[in-house]
Amino acid sequence: MEVRLALDPRLEIDGETFAAAWRENPANLALGSFTVDPSSPRTFTEPSIILTFISGVAVGALPNALWDGIKWTCQRLSNAKRKSLPELVFQHVKQPDGTEITLLRLKE
């Protein structure tokens, strides 16, 4: 399974930092790993960091654990900055070229 994740720039989290923090949790590593996608197209209006998640875990067992791991990672990074993490939402977007990206945004 492959998931492309775009981080809201207001989170102030860069891709390499997110990927490194993801790897700090053994439960996250059991799911798979994130890498920064250096060639990702910028098809939506705000600048974003695109990460690609690759997993060998069965798709049915993955989504909730993946979203929980992403939120755990963001919380950990916010705690390191001594900031509170605002509420996050996931938005699944199908791009005009057919690719799919999950946007991690701050709840408005």
Order of alpha helices (4+ residues) and beta strands (2+ residues): beta-alpha-alpha-beta-beta-alpha-beta-beta
